[in-house]
Amino acid sequence: MPLWLDLLRTPMAAPETGSLRRLRLTWQGLCLATALAVGFFRPMRQALGQRAPILAAVLLLATAISTVIYVARKQRADKAYLETSGSAE
């Protein structure tokens, strides 16, 4: 069997749990909020004044922390899933 076909038949990721789903949706929301804050920074600065850069920095920091947490938990779940599914065959 060709390698590409074997890879298509191999499960590559764990099923998403409720906890991982909430974490992923939170991360996506933070990414969207960061993009909006960057895209609309000038109007945000006019509305919030000197608090706008602080808000943008908080969003960037929260997004970075959320990314690290999500990637670590997702990798751990995928590794555990692949180890259990590999030993079952």
C-alpha positions as CSV (number, residue, x, y, z in Angstrom):
1,M,0.0,0.0,0.0
2,P,1.4,3.5,-0.9
3,L,2.4,5.6,2.1
4,W,-0.1,8.4,1.3
5,L,-3.0,5.9,1.3
6,D,-1.7,4.4,4.6
7,L,-1.6,7.9,6.1
8,L,-5.2,8.6,5.0
9,R,-6.4,5.5,6.8
10,T,-4.5,6.2,10.0
11,P,-6.3,8.4,12.6
12,M,-4.3,11.6,12.9
13,A,-6.0,13.3,15.8
14,A,-8.0,12.5,18.9
15,P,-11.7,13.1,18.9
16,E,-12.4,16.5,20.4
17,T,-13.7,16.5,24.0
18,G,-15.9,19.1,25.4
19,S,-13.1,20.7,27.3
20,L,-10.8,20.9,24.2
21,R,-13.7,22.3,22.2
22,R,-14.3,25.1,24.8
23,L,-10.6,25.8,24.8
24,R,-10.4,25.9,21.0
25,L,-13.5,28.2,20.8
26,T,-12.0,30.5,23.4
27,W,-8.7,30.6,21.5
28,Q,-10.5,31.4,18.2
29,G,-12.4,34.1,19.9
30,L,-9.3,35.7,21.3
31,C,-7.6,35.5,17.9
32,L,-10.6,37.2,16.3
33,A,-10.7,39.9,19.1
34,T,-7.0,40.5,18.6
35,A,-7.4,40.9,14.8
36,L,-10.3,43.3,15.3
37,A,-8.3,45.3,17.9
38,V,-5.4,45.6,15.4
39,G,-7.7,46.3,12.5
40,F,-9.7,49.0,14.3
41,F,-7.0,50.3,16.5
42,R,-7.4,54.0,15.4
43,P,-11.1,54.1,16.2
44,M,-10.5,52.2,19.4
45,R,-7.9,54.7,20.4
46,Q,-10.2,57.6,19.7
47,A,-12.9,55.9,21.8
48,L,-10.8,54.6,24.7
49,G,-7.8,57.0,24.7
50,Q,-4.7,55.7,26.4
51,R,-6.4,52.5,27.5
52,A,-6.5,51.2,23.9
53,P,-2.9,50.1,23.8
54,I,-3.3,48.4,27.2
55,L,-6.4,46.5,25.9
56,A,-4.5,45.5,22.8
57,A,-1.5,44.3,24.9
58,V,-3.9,42.3,27.2
59,L,-5.5,40.7,24.2
60,L,-2.1,39.7,22.7
61,L,-0.9,38.3,26.0
62,A,-4.2,36.3,26.6
63,T,-4.0,35.0,23.0
64,A,-0.4,33.9,23.4
65,I,-1.1,32.2,26.7
66,S,-4.2,30.5,25.4
67,T,-2.3,29.3,22.3
68,V,0.4,27.6,24.5
69,I,-2.2,26.0,26.7
70,Y,-4.3,24.8,23.8
71,V,-1.4,23.4,21.8
72,A,0.0,21.5,24.8
73,R,-3.4,20.0,25.7
74,K,-4.2,19.1,22.1
75,Q,-0.8,17.4,21.6
76,R,-1.2,15.5,24.8
77,A,-4.7,14.3,23.8
78,D,-3.5,13.3,20.3
79,K,-0.5,11.4,21.6
80,A,-2.6,9.5,24.1
81,Y,-5.2,8.7,21.5
82,L,-2.7,7.5,19.0
83,E,-0.9,5.4,21.6
84,T,-4.2,3.7,22.6
85,S,-5.4,3.2,19.0
86,G,-2.0,1.9,17.9
87,S,-1.9,-0.7,20.6
88,A,-5.4,-1.9,19.9
89,E,-4.4,-3.1,16.3
